[in-house]
Amino acid sequence: MTSTEHCQIDHGRLDKAHYFHTLLQEAQRVDIISTAQAQQMQTDCMSLLATLANEYTRGRSSSIRNDTAERLMLSAMYTLGVVLICMPSPDAAANALIAQPVSGLYTLGKTAIERKISQAARTYSQLKARALQLKNILYNDTLFEGIPLFFEKYDSAYSAHDTPASIDYPLSRRLERQSGIQYISEYLQCLTHETAFCSHFCDIDALLSGYHAGFEDLLINIFDIVLACALGCTLLGKPAPYIQMTPNDQEALARLLSPMSARQIKQALIKAATALCTDLDIRSVSLQLYIRSAVVRLCGRLNIAIHTQRIDTIFVCAKPASMHHTHFQDCPKMSDPHFRALTNELHLCATARDKAGIIAQDIHSFTDLTDVLGASCIWTNEFAAIFNTLSDSILALLSYTVPKHGDTAHYTEAELAWHQAYRSFECTMDARRKRRVLTIAQSLQPTGI
């Protein structure tokens, strides 16, 4: 074995999601671990797998399915990686592999995972208590529904490598390839930083509305948008916490930044970020570093925006939420002969799945869709399956269209049947989708329905 002083492992070759496996490969490549030692470790891993399989079946069976064995092995490798990645350096981790048995490292890994779960739960509890009051659906769904799934379903014993959570909201910072408790811990830490910064500002929804009219269900990072506008206001000498900009402010920033080189723009933004942290009394060093790294990423986008004369995409003018509406213009209806042929075809279909396929392929007008729903060619027990294939926007239009106060005088029996079927479907919709649909429905300003 060659001394680790002369055989440094390249950290860039290590995969956080598969740390044990890639560490073992790299340690062999630089001769920290010999081939014989690596083979012994692999043998020890197989013994560990046998122990886990026995625990998993509670001793009732000596064999398990291949996919279960693979899952248990991935979980064990992940658990080993959790303790090894906490070592001072990759070389130190490689030496720990030599000095300690695999079973001992696995026990340490289990303890480390349980500790991380407890820490992550505390972080989440604090984050939830300080959550931003925003209308962005992905932010709310991830924070209040997606993340809790992890703590409910995470199996640290036999699926430690899995991440049973629905994480749709994008962070400003792209996380390295990770999974399990390591991913959720880092995600929560980043979201805590972003939430702490944004909590200094008011009227964020108005700012997001200015960024995009459909900001409620848009896949955006809120922190990046708020930070850019806060920096823009700081550059213009406006007091913190100020993020409201005007078209005149955008023009002033364009005049200020356009003559600068990329290096000068970066220096100006970093200086503005430092001043902003001082004005907002942000003392957390980790949050300051997080903001600085986001500023560096912002510079690239800002340079492109200046070059294309679209600085308004970075420094956004707020738009009061009350001004936000979603406008809808229906497509032309199909001809009467075409409509009759379509309903006849639907009558002949044997399954709701086939009917849903025809509707998706042949119907392009919302009026035609509602006419088909009320044409007595869809059975009561088929409506839910068809509704489930429709987009959130179309469901929002249906929600907007269906009478809410028992108005039955102006509708046929078939129309009342699909109205009732839709109301029942809406009640059984999962909470996240229902929130998206109702948010869109509340903002609708239809034309031609």
Secondary structure, DSSP 8 states (H G I E B T S, - for coil): ---TTT----GGG--GGGHHHHHHHHHHHTTSS-HHHHHHHHHHHHHHHHHHHHHHTTTS-S---HHHHHHHHHHHHHHHHHHHTTSSSHHHHHHHHHHS-HHHHHHHHHHHHHHHHHHHHHHHHHHHHT------HHHHHIIIIIHHHHHHH--TTT-TT---S---S--SS---S--HHHHHHHHHHHHHHHHHHHTT-S-HHHHHHHH-TTGGG----HHHHHHHHHHHHHHTT--SS-----HHHHHHHHHHHTTS-HHHHHHHHHHHHHHHHHHTT---HHHHHHHHHHHHHHHHHHHHHHHTT-GGGTS-----GGG--EEEE------HHHHHHHHHHHHH--SHHHHHHHHHHH---HHHHHHHHTTT-S-GGGHHHHHTTS-HHHHHHHHHHS-SS---TTS-HHHHHHHHHHHHHHHHS-HHHHHHHHHHHHTEEEE--
